[in-house]
Amino acid sequence: MIRKFTVGVTVNNHYGVLNRVTALFSKRGYNIDSLAVGETENPALSRITIVCTGDDYMREQVVRQLEKLEDVKRVTQFCDADAVSAEHLLIKLKVNGEGNSAINALINRYGGKVRDFGSDFITAEITAPSEEIDAFIETARSFGILETCRSGAIALSKGSYVG
């Protein structure tokens, strides 16, 4: 069955590691839907969160191959029930002559913040699960989207488990 899956990869934080991780995907013809990278609580390590679409065989292959890479310290497969996941969105919307109260109401409904505004635009910031980001963008289309920038998913295991 083809579906999206999320993998968290803790790696050494130095030059070339991200290239080796992403090369693993391109060598096999696998597409990465979303990629987010950042330093962890330990500056010597980074966490890479990768979202892909594929079947169980592809998921297993990705995990096995990642675990073989020298700079990889830990690979965690996230399932929706056991993970907290979010994306970050910056979106610039057109303001029509009717004011911006409807746009502000939409931003507030999704727990967002206005980060910049002018007479003809509003830039908002939304942090939410991917599905909510998709829903926000779809609803915002009626106002006129000028520009978007999306971070890609990040994820952590729920509870006290450290993965």
N, C-alpha and C positions, 0 to 999 in steps of 0.2 A: 504494500500500500504506500503510495506517494504522499508525503506530508512534510511539513516544516519541522525541523528539530534544531535545538540550540545546544552548543558545546562551549564550555568555559575551559580555557587553556591557560594555566599559570606557567610562565616562561622566565628565563633569565632576561633581565632588562639590559640588553646591549645590542649593538649594531648588527643588522642582518637577520635577526631572529624572525621578525615579521615576514620578511621575504621568503625564508625557508618554509614557514608555515603556509603561506598563501601559494607557494610553488607546489606544495603537495596537492592542492586542489586543482590547479591548472594542469598538472601533469596527467591527472586522471579524467580531465574534462568535466569536473564538478564545478558548478556555479556557486558563488557565495552570495546569498541574498542580503546579508547585513554583516558588517564587521566593525567592532568597536574595540579600541585598545587604550589602556591607561596603566599608569604605575599603581601598584598596590600599597598597602600599609607598610610594606617593606620595600624601600627604594631599589633594592637589588632585583626585584621581581616585577613583572607586568602581567596583567590579565588581559587576554584576548577573548572576546565573546563573538562567536561565529554562529550565524543563522543560515541554514541551508535547506533546500527542498530535495528530498530523495526517499528511497525505500529503506527498509531495515538493513539490507546488505550494504548499501552505501554508507549508512550511519555507522555500522560496525567497522567498515573499512577505514573510514575517516578517523575513528577513535584509535584503532590499532596502529595506523600509520603515524598519527600524532604522537602516540606514546613511544614510538621508536626514535623520534627526533632527540638529539643530544641535549638541547637547551630546554626541552619541555620537562617541567617538574611535576605537573598534575593535569589530568584531563577529567572534566566532569560533564556528564550528560545531564541536561536539565529536562525534566518533564513539567508540564504546566502546573500540576498539582503540588509539586515539591519545590517550586522556585518563585521568587519575586523577580519580575522582569519589567523593564520600562525603556522607553525611548524619549529622546529630547527633540523638540521641534521648534524652530524659529520660522515664523510665517509672516509675510507682509501682505496685508489686505488693502484693497481699494476702499476709500471712503467716498461715498456718493454725496450729493448735496443734501441728503436727508438727515445728516448727522451720523453719529457713531454709536448710538445707544444699543442698537440691535447687535452690532459687532461686539461691543463690550459684554452684553448679556451672554453671547455665545462663548466668549473667552472665559467668563466667570463660570459658566455651566461646566466647563471642562477643567476648572481649577487652574486656569492659566493666568498670566500676568501680561500687562501691556509694558513693553520694553522701550518703545519709541513711537512717536506719532507726529503727524504733520497735518496740514489742511486737507491732503488728499490720500493719506495712508495711515495705517496702524500696523506696527510690528508687535507680534505677540509671541510669548514663550509658553509652551505646553510640555509637561512631563507626564507620561501616562503609558500604559501598556500599548503595544503596537496596534491592536485592534481599535483602541480609542483614538489613537493618532489618525488612523485611517478614517474613522467616522468623523472626526473633527474636520479633516481636510475636505471630505465629501460635502459636509454641511457648509463649509466656508466658501465653496466654489460659487455659491449664489451671490456672494459679495464681490467676487473678482479677486483671484489670487495673483499677486504681482511676482512673488518669489517665495521659495521655501528652501529650508536647509534642515535635514534630518540626521540625527546622530547614528542611528542603528541601535539595535537592542543591546542592553546590558542586563546581566542576571546574576543573582546569588541564590544559594540554597535557602529554603525556609528553615526556621528553627535554629538550634544551636550547632547544627552540623556545619563544619567548615570545609568547603569543596572547592 
